[in-house]
């Protein structure tokens, strides 16, 4: 079976490599145009393109596949390459371009998508981030027969994966990429044998995983510690959860919820005041305590978040104790504020 592969980031590159390792013939790869990246903002090939070039596979990088769109010359060239490939199927994984109807209709077995969620939950651009942010207990991968809608096609294979309390988008991404790579190989083998049984997605439970915007990174300390902790994990590695102090942005990379009874401000500790009263009376974002384990911050719903790993702009991720050697924070300071100086 000949496969055309369409994808761009590392998630897709893992699947492409698995297809090649399984012996599928891939005469053509579609991927996004090279983009500037890094400190020097030099053009860089996508992870999928890098795999394709390493294996000597032809690469097409159209800006659009719409023959009547903004870049008809790109679409026409891509169409010519697709038709010449003689492929039986197109496999799509995090490609980044909408496939018009002519592409969906072109291959004998249609277009199969590797989607990193248990459809119909988390259709759309950021299913891994949103599953962690929402506190889902599990996610997974769905192999889907693509149609003209946004992740609305029939399900061909589906497999669940638990989300642990330690998972970040980075760690969950890697596990899902591995799972998806294995599943698409299995799906294509079943397709060759005519054993795939399409299942329509249920109408109940549809929810969209909207694209992550940088503006979402700012922490709102009036939210509960559990909500903020999930967002810290969901936004690792991008865009990173952020707060500010004295006008400087601080990224938060790991944080855990701690019982309010386990933390109190130093001034209250000296007088024997009850810790729960300390949290209740504190301002949102106020630092309650600093220990070797982290920086305890008052959050909404009378909850406490312990910041364990932080980063200054241009710096490295550091454990809280190391971070505080180069950045001064004190008990009573309020994150997200500008402290007045005498």
Order of alpha helices (4+ residues) and beta strands (2+ residues): beta-alpha-beta-beta-beta-alpha-beta-alpha-beta-alpha-beta-beta-alpha-beta-beta-alpha-beta-alpha-beta-beta-alpha-alpha-beta-beta-beta-beta-alpha
